[in-house]
Amino acid sequence: MKESHKSDFRKSCIKRLEFSSRFLKFYKDKKTVEKLEKFIELYNFKNILLYIPMSMEVDVLPLINKLRKRQINVFVPFMYKDSFKLVRYRLPLQKKRFGIREPNNSFCIQPRIDLAIVPVVGMDKEWKRIGFGKGMYDRFFYRLDYKPTIVFTQLTLCKANETLSNKYDIQADFVITN
C-alpha cells in the first residue's frame, strides 16, 4: 500500500515541478543557488557532491563553476552498475541513461565528500527523499562508511504529510529551496 502512495506522490510532485520549471525558473534557480552558496561558505565545505541538473531540477551549474574557481573540489554522479560513483566535474558532458548528462569516467580514488547536494522530486513527513524511483542515491549513501552533510534541493517544495519512505531512503540534514 505504501509503495502505491509513494508512486502517486512522486507523480504529483513531478507534475508540479514540470509546471514550476516553466514559470519563474530562472528566478527560482538564482535564489536557491544563492542560498546554497551562502550555506557552503558558512560551513567551509571543501569536497562537494553536486549533480548535473535536469530541466525540472535546480540549475546548479553556475554554482559548480563558482566553486571550481574557488578551488573547491566538485564531484558529480557517474552511473555505475546499480548506483553511481563520484567523478570530478569536467566538460564535455554526454547524455547517458535516463537522459542524464555526465562527464567522462575518471578512475580516481573515491574521495571523501563533506557535503552532498541532492535533487529531490519530493520529501515525506520524515524529510526522507522521494526521487525518480531508481534508488541510485539510496544505494550510494548506504555503501558509504561515513555520513556527509546532506542537503536536499528542489525548485518548489513538495512535501507529504505522511511517511512514504523506506528505512534505507536517505534523509536530509537541511532542505534548501527558493
N, C-alpha and C positions, 0 to 999 in steps of 0.2 A: 504494500500500500504506500509506504513512504517513498519508494522509487518513482511511482506514478505522480505523486505530489511534487517530487523534486523535478521530474521531467516537465510537468506543466508549468512549474515556477520558472524553470530555465527558459522555456519557450516564451513565456510572458516577458521576462527580462530582456531577452534578445529582441523581441518586437519593440520594446520601449527604448532600448539602446539604438536600434536601427533608426527609429523615429528621431531620437535625440541627436544622433550623429548628423542628421540632415539640417538641423536648426541650431544655430549658435555654436557649432562645433569648434570653430577657431577660438572663440572667446572661452569656452569651457576648457579646451586643451591648454590655453595660455594660463588661465587661473590655476588649474590643477598642477601644471608643471612648475609654476612659481612656488606653490606650497611645497611640492616635493623638493625643490632646490633649497628652500629655507630649512626644511627638515634635515636634509643631508648636511648642510653647513652646521646646523645646531649640534648634531651628534658626531660630526667629523668622520663620516664613513669613508673608507679608502678602497674597498673591494665590493663592487655593487653588481648584483644581477638585475638587469632590466629586460626588456622584451622589444621585439620588432612589432610595432602596432599593426593591427588590422583596422579596417575602416570604422568599426564601432568601439574601438578602444582609444584610450587617451593617447594622443600622439606625443610620445616621449623622445622622439628623435632630436628635437632641439636641446633637450636636457642631456642626452647622450653626448652630443657634440660639445656642450659646455663643460661637462665633466671630463671629457678626454683632454680638453685644452688645459684643465687644471691638474693634469697628471693623476687623475683618479682612475683606477682600473675598472673598466666597464666590460661585463660579460653578458652574453645573451644565450638563450637556449639553442642547442643544436640537437634536433631529434635524433635519438639513438636508441635502437631496439624499442622497448615499451615505454620509454621515458625520454629523457634528454641528458646531455652533458653540457658543461659550460664551455663556451669558446669566447675569445676576445671579439668584441665588436669591430668589424672592419669591412670595408667595401671590396668588391661588389657584393650585393645581396642577390640571392637567387630564390625563385619561388619553388617551394617544395610541397610535400604532402599537406593536405587540408588548405592549400593556398597560402601557407605561412612562408614568409621570406626569412632567409638565413644567410649568414656569411659562410664561407667555405669552412670545412672541418679543419680544426687545428689539433695538433697532437701534443698539447701541453699537459703538464700535471694538473689535475683538478685543483683549482685554487680554493682557498677558504674565504667565503664571502661574509662580509659584515652585515650586509643589508640585501634583502630581496624585495624588489618592487614587482608585484604580481597583478596582472589584469584579472578582473573578475566579471562574470556575467551577472552574478548576484551573491548575496550572503544570506545565511539563515539566522535564526534567533541567537545562535551561539557564536556569531561572527565567523562562521566557517565558510570556506569558498564553495561557490557553485560555479563551475566552469563549463566548458563545452561538452563535458561528459567522457573525455578520453582518459582522464586520470593521470596525465603525464606529470603535472606539478606535484600531485599527491605522492606518486611513486618516487619522484626525485627527492623530495624533502624527507620521506620515510627512510631513504637509504643513506642520508647524511648522518654522520656520527656526532654532529653538533647542531645547534639551532641558531641560525642568524635572525636578526630582527626582520619581521615580515610585515610589509605594508601592502594592503590591497588598494587598487585604484580603479575608478570607473567614471565615465562621463556623467552619469546620473545615478544616484544611489538607488539600488534596488535591493531591498531587504525584506525577508519573510518574517512573519511574527511567530513562526513555529520552527522546530528543529527538523531540518531536512537532511542533514549531513550524516555521514557515517563516521565511526571513530577515527578512521585514517585520513579524513579530509583535513586539509590544513586550515589553521586558524590565524586570523590577523592579530598582530600586536597593535597595529594602527590602520586606520582607513582614511585615505585622502581622496577627496572628490572636489568638484568645483563649488 
